[in-house]
Amino acid sequence: MSTIPELTKHARELMHKAVDSTRREFSTIRSGKATTSLLDLVRVEAYGSTVPLNQVAMVAAPEPRMLTVQPFDKGLANVIEKAIRDADLGLNPATQGTLIRVPLPALSEERRKELVKVIHKLAEEGRVAVRHARTETLSKIKKLEHLSEDDKTRAEKDVQKATDDHIKQIDGLIHAKEAEILEV
């Protein structure tokens, strides 16, 4: 049998994970500056399976508008280049010897607006995860026996406050990322 503190703690943990997940997703969205996390979602066909790019190569951001990818196995350079090109990030990598250079083109106004829409979609997924944690916890609290209505009401207010706080955090992430993308 769970107690109210255990349930609210669990709800907060789930909500915190949702915010962290949203933050990670945002870091893979390209803004004006090069970040190595931009290629985190790229998956490469290597050694008979699909693996994340960072397991077969080292990614670096030596310049504000350039990423470099150094394959650990020189034979994978072409496969990695193709994976980056096919990742639908709007990038056009070029292999020079064993180093893959990935120049980041300037974002057009249209592309910036598309990225803002993507951010809002990802943020909504984060909010849904937070609300789901709230709903799940509230239903468990309602099922608890041997508790006064006051205790249940207090617990529900606690969970709602945590929900509001975490949704506010996601909204803050949206505003920061939106400003970063729309900055020319």
ABEGO torsion letter per residue (X at the ends): XBBAAAAAAAAAAAAAAAAAAAAAAAAABBBABBBAAAAAABBBBBGGBBBBAAAABBBBBABAABBBBBBABAAAAAAAAAAAAAAGAGBBBBBBEABBBBBBBBBBAAAAAAAAAAAAAAAAAAAAAAAAAAAAAAAAAAABBGBBAAAAAAAAAAAAAAAAAAAAAAAAAAAAAAAAAABX
